[in-house]
Amino acid sequence: MHNTSKNNFGLDLVRTIAILLVLASHFYSLWKPQTPRIQILEAITGRIGVELFFSLSGFLIGNILLNMAQVEYTSKSLVNFYLRRWFRTFPAYYVVLILLCIYYWRFDYPSFVFAQNFFPFNTWIPYTSPTWTIVLEEWFYFFIPLLTLMACSFMRKIEPKKVILMVCFFISITCLTCRWLYYHTYSTGMLWGADIDMSPLFRLDCCIYGLFAAYIAKFITPSLGKTKSISLILIGISGIGVEGWIWTESFTIDHILSSVNFAHWVFIWLAAFPNVLEIFSAFIVLGIYFLLPSFNNPMKWIITKIASISFGLYLVHMPVLMVLDSYSIKNKVTEILLVTLSAILLRNFIEIPFLSIREKYIKS
């Protein structure tokens, strides 16, 4: 029997790759002189890391929801799901947020209710910009299970797992269409609008392709050979590479393509919408999940440790880097060590204690 997602090494590897890509993007932006091309490459590197996180989250949450659908998909199990999710993400998030509020002596109420994405970056607590992705994930965690449960209550004759698939497919198409209509109506020539990219309403599908991958792994192809797994990974990497090239080049040749209406909209379709990256990221997650359920190598310890502190690294790296910069501390080794140490402290003194409480009092 294939390893479950909970103890699958491949998923730890994806998580490690994702956080390293995000960190590389932000560290590099501070360490190297900025040119338009470098800024684009940094953005693409960080974007790939973020989309891998989205697909991974969708895969993990999808497994949980699909397991619930097979056993007991009720309002009680939904509340239980919420509590377990919140015990995982809220403690570390709020500790970092409160510390930043104290440090800057200002209260950012939208960030406390995961609504900061509706406001411009310059209104946020300084250096919390990476939390825009956490907002999207929290909205996904809350609304997708709720909507699928509501749909199940109306479609009792259909298996819950199929209802979940139908609802998620509908949400995916709806979000994609709404984004396309927005760009078609309001586009000012930019191929990527931060307002849409960050909007929880337009991006409610942010993790859905990972959920589709979980459905495939659970009900369609419970096992996959080495060759097919590697093929999935290569398709995902190739697709992301092509999408990255399109995104890079679109900034320089969009003015040329704008005179050719069809080509212009093809580029907007490919480069403006996050779905393409999410789909290929889901290919990678699914392929690695099947290829590396377990791993016996000295590198395993390092990879699993980085994966275990990935959430902390994501939360603290920008605040730590910017605080160090404010004190003119620019040593690369010092920056890396302090960011890592902060994430380890957050993991050991906040995340693990709350996870222990969760496992003791909240049914899995």
Contacts in CASP RR format, 6 or more apart in sequence:
PFRMAT RR
TARGET T0000
AUTHOR 0000-0000-0000
METHOD contacts of the structure
MODEL  1
MHNTSKNNFGLDLVRTIAILLVLASHFYSLWKPQTPRIQILEAITGRIGV
ELFFSLSGFLIGNILLNMAQVEYTSKSLVNFYLRRWFRTFPAYYVVLILL
CIYYWRFDYPSFVFAQNFFPFNTWIPYTSPTWTIVLEEWFYFFIPLLTLM
ACSFMRKIEPKKVILMVCFFISITCLTCRWLYYHTYSTGMLWGADIDMSP
LFRLDCCIYGLFAAYIAKFITPSLGKTKSISLILIGISGIGVEGWIWTES
FTIDHILSSVNFAHWVFIWLAAFPNVLEIFSAFIVLGIYFLLPSFNNPMK
WIITKIASISFGLYLVHMPVLMVLDSYSIKNKVTEILLVTLSAILLRNFI
EIPFLSIREKYIKS
2 217 0 8 1.000
2 222 0 8 1.000
2 223 0 8 1.000
2 290 0 8 1.000
2 293 0 8 1.000
3 9 0 8 1.000
3 293 0 8 1.000
3 294 0 8 1.000
4 63 0 8 1.000
5 11 0 8 1.000
5 59 0 8 1.000
5 60 0 8 1.000
5 63 0 8 1.000
5 214 0 8 1.000
5 289 0 8 1.000
8 289 0 8 1.000
8 292 0 8 1.000
8 293 0 8 1.000
8 294 0 8 1.000
9 292 0 8 1.000
9 293 0 8 1.000
9 294 0 8 1.000
9 295 0 8 1.000
9 300 0 8 1.000
9 303 0 8 1.000
9 304 0 8 1.000
10 288 0 8 1.000
10 289 0 8 1.000
10 291 0 8 1.000
10 292 0 8 1.000
10 293 0 8 1.000
10 295 0 8 1.000
11 56 0 8 1.000
11 59 0 8 1.000
11 60 0 8 1.000
11 285 0 8 1.000
11 288 0 8 1.000
11 289 0 8 1.000
12 303 0 8 1.000
12 304 0 8 1.000
12 307 0 8 1.000
13 288 0 8 1.000
13 292 0 8 1.000
13 295 0 8 1.000
13 303 0 8 1.000
13 307 0 8 1.000
14 52 0 8 1.000
14 55 0 8 1.000
14 56 0 8 1.000
14 284 0 8 1.000
14 285 0 8 1.000
14 288 0 8 1.000
15 53 0 8 1.000
15 56 0 8 1.000
15 306 0 8 1.000
15 307 0 8 1.000
15 310 0 8 1.000
16 303 0 8 1.000
16 306 0 8 1.000
16 307 0 8 1.000
16 310 0 8 1.000
17 49 0 8 1.000
17 52 0 8 1.000
18 49 0 8 1.000
18 50 0 8 1.000
18 52 0 8 1.000
18 53 0 8 1.000
18 56 0 8 1.000
18 310 0 8 1.000
19 49 0 8 1.000
19 53 0 8 1.000
19 306 0 8 1.000
19 307 0 8 1.000
19 310 0 8 1.000
19 313 0 8 1.000
19 314 0 8 1.000
20 306 0 8 1.000
21 45 0 8 1.000
21 46 0 8 1.000
21 48 0 8 1.000
21 49 0 8 1.000
21 52 0 8 1.000
22 46 0 8 1.000
22 49 0 8 1.000
22 50 0 8 1.000
22 53 0 8 1.000
22 130 0 8 1.000
22 314 0 8 1.000
22 317 0 8 1.000
23 313 0 8 1.000
23 317 0 8 1.000
23 339 0 8 1.000
24 45 0 8 1.000
24 46 0 8 1.000
25 42 0 8 1.000
25 43 0 8 1.000
25 45 0 8 1.000
25 46 0 8 1.000
25 49 0 8 1.000
26 42 0 8 1.000
26 46 0 8 1.000
26 130 0 8 1.000
26 317 0 8 1.000
26 318 0 8 1.000
26 321 0 8 1.000
27 317 0 8 1.000
27 321 0 8 1.000
27 332 0 8 1.000
27 335 0 8 1.000
27 336 0 8 1.000
28 38 0 8 1.000
28 42 0 8 1.000
28 45 0 8 1.000
29 39 0 8 1.000
29 42 0 8 1.000
30 321 0 8 1.000
30 325 0 8 1.000
31 332 0 8 1.000
32 38 0 8 1.000
36 251 0 8 1.000
37 248 0 8 1.000
40 247 0 8 1.000
40 248 0 8 1.000
40 251 0 8 1.000
41 248 0 8 1.000
44 244 0 8 1.000
44 247 0 8 1.000
44 248 0 8 1.000
47 247 0 8 1.000
47 277 0 8 1.000
48 240 0 8 1.000
48 277 0 8 1.000
48 281 0 8 1.000
50 133 0 8 1.000
51 240 0 8 1.000
51 274 0 8 1.000
51 277 0 8 1.000
51 278 0 8 1.000
51 281 0 8 1.000
52 281 0 8 1.000
52 284 0 8 1.000
52 285 0 8 1.000
53 133 0 8 1.000
53 137 0 8 1.000
53 314 0 8 1.000
54 133 0 8 1.000
54 136 0 8 1.000
54 137 0 8 1.000
54 206 0 8 1.000
54 207 0 8 1.000
54 209 0 8 1.000
54 210 0 8 1.000
54 278 0 8 1.000
54 281 0 8 1.000
55 207 0 8 1.000
55 209 0 8 1.000
55 210 0 8 1.000
55 213 0 8 1.000
55 278 0 8 1.000
55 281 0 8 1.000
55 282 0 8 1.000
55 284 0 8 1.000
55 285 0 8 1.000
56 210 0 8 1.000
56 285 0 8 1.000
57 137 0 8 1.000
57 140 0 8 1.000
57 207 0 8 1.000
57 210 0 8 1.000
58 140 0 8 1.000
58 207 0 8 1.000
58 208 0 8 1.000
58 209 0 8 1.000
58 210 0 8 1.000
58 211 0 8 1.000
58 213 0 8 1.000
58 214 0 8 1.000
59 210 0 8 1.000
59 211 0 8 1.000
59 213 0 8 1.000
59 214 0 8 1.000
59 217 0 8 1.000
59 282 0 8 1.000
59 285 0 8 1.000
59 286 0 8 1.000
59 289 0 8 1.000
60 214 0 8 1.000
61 85 0 8 1.000
61 140 0 8 1.000
61 141 0 8 1.000
61 144 0 8 1.000
61 145 0 8 1.000
61 207 0 8 1.000
61 211 0 8 1.000
61 214 0 8 1.000
62 210 0 8 1.000
62 211 0 8 1.000
62 214 0 8 1.000
62 215 0 8 1.000
63 214 0 8 1.000
63 217 0 8 1.000
63 218 0 8 1.000
64 81 0 8 1.000
65 81 0 8 1.000
65 144 0 8 1.000
65 145 0 8 1.000
65 148 0 8 1.000
65 164 0 8 1.000
65 211 0 8 1.000
66 161 0 8 1.000
66 164 0 8 1.000
66 214 0 8 1.000
66 215 0 8 1.000
66 218 0 8 1.000
66 219 0 8 1.000
68 77 0 8 1.000
68 78 0 8 1.000
68 81 0 8 1.000
69 152 0 8 1.000
69 159 0 8 1.000
69 160 0 8 1.000
69 161 0 8 1.000
69 163 0 8 1.000
69 164 0 8 1.000
70 160 0 8 1.000
70 161 0 8 1.000
71 77 0 8 1.000
73 149 0 8 1.000
73 152 0 8 1.000
73 160 0 8 1.000
74 149 0 8 1.000
75 149 0 8 1.000
78 145 0 8 1.000
78 146 0 8 1.000
78 149 0 8 1.000
80 362 0 8 1.000
80 363 0 8 1.000
81 145 0 8 1.000
82 141 0 8 1.000
82 142 0 8 1.000
82 145 0 8 1.000
83 358 0 8 1.000
83 362 0 8 1.000
84 358 0 8 1.000
84 362 0 8 1.000
84 364 0 8 1.000
85 141 0 8 1.000
87 354 0 8 1.000
87 355 0 8 1.000
87 357 0 8 1.000
87 358 0 8 1.000
87 362 0 8 1.000
88 351 0 8 1.000
88 354 0 8 1.000
88 355 0 8 1.000
88 358 0 8 1.000
89 134 0 8 1.000
89 137 0 8 1.000
89 138 0 8 1.000
89 311 0 8 1.000
91 350 0 8 1.000
91 351 0 8 1.000
91 354 0 8 1.000
92 311 0 8 1.000
92 312 0 8 1.000
92 315 0 8 1.000
92 346 0 8 1.000
92 347 0 8 1.000
92 350 0 8 1.000
92 351 0 8 1.000
93 131 0 8 1.000
93 134 0 8 1.000
93 315 0 8 1.000
94 112 0 8 1.000
95 346 0 8 1.000
95 350 0 8 1.000
96 312 0 8 1.000
96 315 0 8 1.000
96 316 0 8 1.000
96 319 0 8 1.000
96 346 0 8 1.000
97 108 0 8 1.000
97 111 0 8 1.000
97 112 0 8 1.000
97 125 0 8 1.000
97 128 0 8 1.000
100 125 0 8 1.000
100 126 0 8 1.000
100 127 0 8 1.000
100 128 0 8 1.000
100 319 0 8 1.000
101 107 0 8 1.000
101 108 0 8 1.000
101 125 0 8 1.000
103 323 0 8 1.000
104 125 0 8 1.000
104 126 0 8 1.000
106 125 0 8 1.000
108 116 0 8 1.000
108 123 0 8 1.000
108 124 0 8 1.000
108 125 0 8 1.000
108 128 0 8 1.000
110 116 0 8 1.000
110 118 0 8 1.000
110 119 0 8 1.000
110 123 0 8 1.000
110 124 0 8 1.000
111 124 0 8 1.000
111 125 0 8 1.000
111 128 0 8 1.000
111 131 0 8 1.000
114 134 0 8 1.000
114 135 0 8 1.000
114 138 0 8 1.000
114 139 0 8 1.000
114 200 0 8 1.000
115 135 0 8 1.000
116 123 0 8 1.000
116 124 0 8 1.000
116 128 0 8 1.000
116 131 0 8 1.000
116 132 0 8 1.000
116 135 0 8 1.000
117 132 0 8 1.000
117 135 0 8 1.000
117 136 0 8 1.000
117 198 0 8 1.000
117 199 0 8 1.000
117 200 0 8 1.000
118 199 0 8 1.000
118 200 0 8 1.000
121 129 0 8 1.000
126 322 0 8 1.000
127 318 0 8 1.000
127 319 0 8 1.000
127 321 0 8 1.000
127 322 0 8 1.000
127 323 0 8 1.000
128 318 0 8 1.000
128 319 0 8 1.000
129 318 0 8 1.000
130 314 0 8 1.000
130 315 0 8 1.000
130 317 0 8 1.000
130 318 0 8 1.000
131 315 0 8 1.000
132 198 0 8 1.000
134 314 0 8 1.000
135 198 0 8 1.000
135 200 0 8 1.000
136 198 0 8 1.000
136 200 0 8 1.000
136 203 0 8 1.000
136 206 0 8 1.000
137 206 0 8 1.000
137 207 0 8 1.000
139 200 0 8 1.000
139 203 0 8 1.000
139 204 0 8 1.000
140 204 0 8 1.000
140 206 0 8 1.000
140 207 0 8 1.000
140 208 0 8 1.000
143 204 0 8 1.000
144 167 0 8 1.000
144 168 0 8 1.000
144 171 0 8 1.000
144 204 0 8 1.000
144 207 0 8 1.000
144 208 0 8 1.000
144 211 0 8 1.000
147 167 0 8 1.000
147 171 0 8 1.000
148 160 0 8 1.000
148 163 0 8 1.000
148 164 0 8 1.000
148 167 0 8 1.000
148 168 0 8 1.000
151 163 0 8 1.000
151 166 0 8 1.000
151 167 0 8 1.000
152 160 0 8 1.000
152 163 0 8 1.000
152 164 0 8 1.000
155 163 0 8 1.000
158 166 0 8 1.000
161 215 0 8 1.000
161 219 0 8 1.000
164 211 0 8 1.000
164 215 0 8 1.000
165 212 0 8 1.000
165 215 0 8 1.000
168 205 0 8 1.000
168 208 0 8 1.000
168 211 0 8 1.000
168 212 0 8 1.000
171 204 0 8 1.000
171 205 0 8 1.000
171 208 0 8 1.000
172 205 0 8 1.000
172 208 0 8 1.000
172 209 0 8 1.000
172 275 0 8 1.000
175 202 0 8 1.000
175 203 0 8 1.000
175 204 0 8 1.000
175 205 0 8 1.000
176 205 0 8 1.000
176 273 0 8 1.000
176 275 0 8 1.000
178 202 0 8 1.000
179 196 0 8 1.000
179 202 0 8 1.000
179 272 0 8 1.000
179 273 0 8 1.000
180 269 0 8 1.000
180 273 0 8 1.000
182 196 0 8 1.000
182 202 0 8 1.000
183 196 0 8 1.000
183 268 0 8 1.000
183 272 0 8 1.000
184 265 0 8 1.000
187 268 0 8 1.000
189 254 0 8 1.000
189 258 0 8 1.000
191 247 0 8 1.000
191 250 0 8 1.000
191 251 0 8 1.000
191 254 0 8 1.000
191 267 0 8 1.000
191 268 0 8 1.000
191 271 0 8 1.000
191 272 0 8 1.000
192 247 0 8 1.000
192 271 0 8 1.000
192 272 0 8 1.000
193 272 0 8 1.000
196 202 0 8 1.000
196 203 0 8 1.000
197 203 0 8 1.000
197 274 0 8 1.000
203 274 0 8 1.000
205 275 0 8 1.000
205 278 0 8 1.000
206 274 0 8 1.000
206 278 0 8 1.000
208 278 0 8 1.000
209 275 0 8 1.000
209 278 0 8 1.000
209 279 0 8 1.000
209 281 0 8 1.000
209 282 0 8 1.000
210 278 0 8 1.000
210 281 0 8 1.000
210 282 0 8 1.000
210 285 0 8 1.000
210 286 0 8 1.000
212 282 0 8 1.000
213 282 0 8 1.000
213 283 0 8 1.000
213 285 0 8 1.000
213 286 0 8 1.000
213 289 0 8 1.000
216 286 0 8 1.000
217 286 0 8 1.000
217 289 0 8 1.000
217 290 0 8 1.000
223 290 0 8 1.000
224 232 0 8 1.000
224 287 0 8 1.000
224 290 0 8 1.000
225 290 0 8 1.000
226 291 0 8 1.000
228 290 0 8 1.000
229 287 0 8 1.000
229 288 0 8 1.000
229 290 0 8 1.000
229 291 0 8 1.000
230 287 0 8 1.000
230 291 0 8 1.000
232 283 0 8 1.000
232 284 0 8 1.000
232 286 0 8 1.000
232 287 0 8 1.000
232 290 0 8 1.000
233 283 0 8 1.000
233 284 0 8 1.000
233 287 0 8 1.000
233 288 0 8 1.000
233 291 0 8 1.000
235 280 0 8 1.000
235 283 0 8 1.000
236 280 0 8 1.000
236 281 0 8 1.000
236 283 0 8 1.000
236 284 0 8 1.000
237 280 0 8 1.000
237 284 0 8 1.000
238 280 0 8 1.000
239 276 0 8 1.000
239 280 0 8 1.000
240 277 0 8 1.000
240 280 0 8 1.000
240 281 0 8 1.000
240 284 0 8 1.000
243 270 0 8 1.000
243 271 0 8 1.000
243 276 0 8 1.000
243 277 0 8 1.000
243 280 0 8 1.000
246 267 0 8 1.000
246 270 0 8 1.000
246 271 0 8 1.000
247 271 0 8 1.000
250 267 0 8 1.000
250 271 0 8 1.000
254 264 0 8 1.000
254 267 0 8 1.000
257 263 0 8 1.000
257 264 0 8 1.000
257 267 0 8 1.000
258 264 0 8 1.000
270 276 0 8 1.000
295 303 0 8 1.000
306 313 0 8 1.000
308 347 0 8 1.000
309 340 0 8 1.000
309 343 0 8 1.000
309 344 0 8 1.000
309 346 0 8 1.000
309 347 0 8 1.000
311 351 0 8 1.000
312 342 0 8 1.000
312 343 0 8 1.000
312 346 0 8 1.000
312 347 0 8 1.000
312 351 0 8 1.000
313 339 0 8 1.000
313 340 0 8 1.000
313 343 0 8 1.000
315 343 0 8 1.000
315 346 0 8 1.000
316 339 0 8 1.000
316 342 0 8 1.000
316 343 0 8 1.000
316 346 0 8 1.000
317 339 0 8 1.000
317 343 0 8 1.000
320 335 0 8 1.000
320 338 0 8 1.000
320 339 0 8 1.000
320 342 0 8 1.000
321 335 0 8 1.000
321 339 0 8 1.000
324 330 0 8 1.000
324 334 0 8 1.000
324 335 0 8 1.000
324 338 0 8 1.000
329 335 0 8 1.000
END
